[in-house]
């Protein structure tokens, strides 16, 4: 793996040099966009809207539109906006990781110690593991300030980028019923159904079947064939009554 960021994790007065590596990878198939007439690949170009000519990548700058003109930003401007965080993941506080709403999570990076002696790295990881706490920090990645959670996973420090509060949309505009009367009998049955389906979280049980099936179709079409794909049929209850639906759900799970 190739590191995507190099800096340090700040823990009080302790500085831990680290390298970041992407901890996730896409499972989707790499599909190209083609012209249906001759199957030639479609190329995207960066074109000047006035001259209609392609602009070399090194000539592209970033700008913020203000009134009818643009204010051009240079790489140094992004660094100056947060100089103390440009190469430092400064832990500002420690929190219970289960208090972080999953809506805030974005993506994760492995943090590898960048020194021969990694005692400070091991100390922070063991302390967080024993206290069941995670570090809340900010750092700059690709000219953008990020909020993140620093937490141990399988004896490795992980930096998980999370969203800022202002990035989460309000629910005020949603047409969701404020209060719906649910009987005690229905609630008890719902809880029983949840308990029956409850198990220890194990993400390895789930596979990306869609892309596996799509790959089968691709290989079959390459041979001039078309495979038969089994379609899942939704199970329908015989009753429109919520309680009856819950009862039938419980019976179906027991039968399975």
C-alpha positions as CSV (number, residue, x, y, z in Angstrom):
1,X,0.0,0.0,0.0
2,X,1.1,3.6,-0.7
3,X,0.7,6.2,2.1
4,X,-1.7,9.1,1.3
5,X,-0.7,11.4,4.2
6,X,2.3,11.8,6.5
7,X,2.3,13.8,9.7
8,X,1.7,13.1,13.4
9,X,-1.0,12.4,16.0
10,X,-1.0,14.9,18.8
11,X,-1.8,13.5,22.3
12,X,-1.3,16.2,24.9
13,X,2.4,17.1,24.6
14,X,3.2,13.7,23.0
15,X,3.6,13.7,19.2
16,X,3.3,10.4,17.3
17,X,4.7,10.4,13.7
18,X,2.4,8.4,11.5
19,X,1.6,7.6,7.9
20,X,-2.0,7.1,6.7
21,X,-3.1,4.4,4.3
22,X,-6.6,4.0,2.9
23,X,-8.4,1.3,4.9
24,X,-11.3,0.8,2.4
25,X,-11.5,-0.3,-1.2
26,X,-14.4,-0.3,-3.7
27,X,-15.9,-3.7,-4.6
28,X,-17.8,-2.3,-7.6
29,X,-16.8,-3.4,-11.1
30,X,-14.7,-1.0,-13.2
31,X,-17.0,-0.2,-16.1
32,X,-16.0,2.2,-18.9
33,X,-18.4,4.5,-20.7
34,X,-18.5,3.7,-24.5
35,X,-20.1,5.1,-27.6
36,X,-22.9,2.6,-28.5
37,X,-22.2,3.0,-32.2
38,X,-18.6,1.7,-32.3
39,X,-17.8,0.9,-28.6
40,X,-15.0,3.5,-28.5
41,X,-14.2,4.8,-25.0
42,X,-15.6,8.2,-24.1
43,X,-12.9,10.6,-22.8
44,X,-13.7,13.6,-20.6
45,X,-11.9,16.8,-21.2
46,X,-11.3,19.9,-19.1
47,X,-12.5,22.6,-21.5
48,X,-12.4,26.4,-21.3
49,X,-16.0,27.5,-21.6
50,X,-15.0,30.5,-23.8
51,X,-12.3,29.2,-26.1
52,X,-13.7,25.6,-26.1
53,X,-10.1,24.4,-25.9
54,X,-8.8,21.7,-23.5
55,X,-7.0,23.2,-20.4
56,X,-3.8,21.4,-19.2
57,X,-4.1,20.2,-15.6
58,X,-1.2,22.3,-14.4
59,X,-3.0,25.4,-15.7
60,X,-6.2,24.8,-13.6
61,X,-6.6,26.8,-10.4
62,X,-9.4,27.0,-7.8
63,X,-11.6,30.0,-7.4
64,X,-14.4,31.3,-5.3
65,X,-17.1,33.4,-7.1
66,X,-17.7,36.7,-5.4
67,X,-20.2,39.1,-7.2
68,X,-19.2,38.8,-10.9
69,X,-15.6,37.8,-10.5
70,X,-13.5,35.0,-9.0
71,X,-11.0,35.2,-6.1
72,X,-8.2,32.7,-7.0
73,X,-6.9,30.5,-4.2
74,X,-3.4,29.0,-4.1
75,X,-2.2,25.9,-2.2
76,X,-0.6,28.2,0.4
77,X,-4.0,29.8,1.1
78,X,-5.5,26.4,2.1
79,X,-2.5,25.7,4.4
80,X,-2.7,29.2,5.9
81,X,-6.4,28.7,6.8
82,X,-5.3,26.0,9.2
83,X,-1.5,26.0,9.5
84,X,-1.3,24.3,12.9
85,X,-3.4,21.3,11.6
86,X,-1.8,20.9,8.2
87,X,0.5,18.1,9.3
88,X,-1.0,17.2,12.7
89,X,-4.0,15.2,13.8
90,X,-4.5,17.0,17.1
91,X,-6.7,15.0,19.6
92,X,-8.9,17.7,21.2
93,X,-11.0,15.4,23.5
94,X,-11.9,11.7,24.2
95,X,-15.4,10.4,23.7
96,X,-17.4,7.2,23.9
97,X,-17.4,5.9,20.3
98,X,-20.9,4.4,20.7
99,X,-22.2,8.0,21.2
100,X,-21.2,9.0,17.7
101,X,-24.2,8.8,15.4
102,X,-23.4,6.5,12.4
103,X,-24.7,9.3,10.1
104,X,-21.5,11.1,10.8
105,X,-19.1,8.4,9.5
106,X,-17.4,8.8,6.1
107,X,-14.3,6.8,5.5
108,X,-11.3,5.2,7.4
109,X,-7.5,5.2,7.2
110,X,-4.9,3.0,8.9
111,X,-2.3,4.9,10.8
112,X,1.1,3.3,10.8
113,X,3.9,4.5,13.2
114,X,6.6,6.3,11.2
115,X,9.4,5.8,13.7
116,X,11.6,2.9,14.8
117,X,10.3,3.2,18.4
118,X,6.5,3.2,18.5
119,X,6.1,3.1,22.3
120,X,3.9,6.3,22.2
121,X,1.8,4.7,19.4
122,X,1.3,1.6,21.5
123,X,0.6,3.6,24.7
124,X,-2.2,5.6,23.1
125,X,-3.7,2.5,21.5
126,X,-3.7,0.5,24.7
127,X,-5.0,3.4,26.8
128,X,-7.9,3.9,24.4
129,X,-8.7,0.2,24.4
130,X,-8.7,0.0,28.2
131,X,-10.7,3.2,28.7
132,X,-13.1,2.3,25.8
133,X,-12.6,5.8,24.6
134,X,-11.8,7.3,21.2
135,X,-10.0,10.5,20.3
136,X,-11.9,13.3,18.6
137,X,-9.5,15.3,16.3
138,X,-9.2,17.6,13.3
139,X,-6.6,17.5,10.5
140,X,-6.1,18.7,6.9
141,X,-6.2,16.2,4.1
142,X,-6.0,17.4,0.4
143,X,-6.5,21.0,1.3
144,X,-9.7,20.3,3.3
145,X,-10.1,20.3,7.1
146,X,-11.6,17.1,8.4
147,X,-13.1,16.0,11.7
148,X,-12.1,12.5,12.7
149,X,-12.3,9.8,15.3
150,X,-9.0,8.1,16.4
151,X,-9.7,4.6,17.6
152,X,-8.0,1.2,17.8
153,X,-9.0,-1.8,15.6
154,X,-7.2,-5.1,15.8
155,X,-4.0,-3.6,17.3
156,X,-3.9,-0.8,14.7
157,X,-4.7,2.8,15.1
158,X,-7.5,3.9,12.7
159,X,-8.5,7.4,11.7
160,X,-12.1,7.5,10.7
161,X,-13.2,10.7,9.0
162,X,-16.6,12.0,10.2
163,X,-18.9,14.8,9.0
164,X,-19.3,18.2,10.7
165,X,-22.7,18.9,12.3
166,X,-23.6,21.4,9.6
167,X,-23.3,18.7,6.9
168,X,-26.3,16.8,8.3
169,X,-29.6,18.1,6.9
170,X,-32.5,18.9,9.2
171,X,-35.5,16.6,9.4
172,X,-38.0,19.4,9.7
173,X,-39.1,19.3,6.1
174,X,-39.8,15.6,6.1
175,X,-43.5,14.5,6.2
176,X,-43.1,12.0,9.1
177,X,-46.1,11.4,11.5
178,X,-45.3,13.1,14.8
179,X,-47.4,10.6,16.9
180,X,-48.9,7.3,15.9
181,X,-50.8,5.2,18.4
182,X,-49.3,1.7,18.7
183,X,-51.0,-0.7,21.1
184,X,-49.0,-2.5,23.8
185,X,-49.8,-5.8,22.1
186,X,-48.3,-4.6,18.8
187,X,-45.2,-3.1,20.6
188,X,-44.6,-6.4,22.5
189,X,-44.8,-8.4,19.3
190,X,-42.4,-6.0,17.6
191,X,-39.9,-6.3,20.4
192,X,-40.2,-10.1,20.3
193,X,-39.5,-10.0,16.5
194,X,-36.4,-7.8,17.1
195,X,-35.2,-10.2,19.8
196,X,-35.7,-13.2,17.5
197,X,-33.6,-11.6,14.7
198,X,-30.9,-10.2,17.1
199,X,-27.4,-11.6,16.8
200,X,-23.8,-10.5,17.2
201,X,-22.6,-8.1,14.5
202,X,-20.5,-10.0,11.9
203,X,-20.1,-8.1,8.6
204,X,-18.1,-10.9,7.1
205,X,-21.4,-12.9,6.6
206,X,-22.5,-10.4,4.0
207,X,-21.1,-10.4,0.5
208,X,-21.6,-8.1,-2.5
209,X,-23.7,-10.6,-4.4
210,X,-24.9,-8.0,-6.9
211,X,-21.5,-7.5,-8.4
212,X,-20.7,-11.2,-8.4
213,X,-23.9,-11.8,-10.4
214,X,-23.1,-9.0,-12.7
215,X,-19.6,-10.5,-13.3
216,X,-21.3,-13.8,-14.2
217,X,-23.5,-12.1,-16.7
218,X,-20.4,-10.4,-18.2
219,X,-18.5,-13.7,-18.6
220,X,-21.6,-15.4,-20.0
221,X,-22.2,-12.6,-22.6
222,X,-18.5,-12.8,-23.6
223,X,-19.3,-16.4,-24.6
224,X,-22.5,-15.4,-26.3
225,X,-24.7,-16.8,-23.6
226,X,-27.2,-15.3,-21.1
227,X,-27.4,-16.9,-17.7
228,X,-30.6,-17.5,-15.8
229,X,-30.7,-15.4,-12.6
230,X,-32.9,-16.4,-9.8
231,X,-35.0,-13.4,-8.7
232,X,-36.1,-13.0,-5.1
233,X,-39.8,-12.9,-4.6
234,X,-41.1,-10.8,-1.8
235,X,-43.2,-12.6,0.8
236,X,-46.6,-11.2,1.4
237,X,-48.8,-11.7,4.5
238,X,-52.4,-12.8,4.1
239,X,-53.6,-10.0,6.4
240,X,-53.3,-6.2,6.4
241,X,-53.5,-6.1,10.2
242,X,-50.1,-5.1,11.7
243,X,-50.4,-7.6,14.6
244,X,-51.2,-10.4,12.2
245,X,-48.2,-9.5,10.1
246,X,-45.9,-9.5,13.1
247,X,-47.3,-12.9,14.2
248,X,-46.7,-14.4,10.7
249,X,-43.2,-12.9,10.7
250,X,-42.3,-14.6,14.0
251,X,-43.7,-17.9,12.7
252,X,-41.7,-17.6,9.5
253,X,-38.5,-17.0,11.4
254,X,-39.1,-19.9,13.7
255,X,-39.8,-22.1,10.6
256,X,-36.5,-21.0,9.0
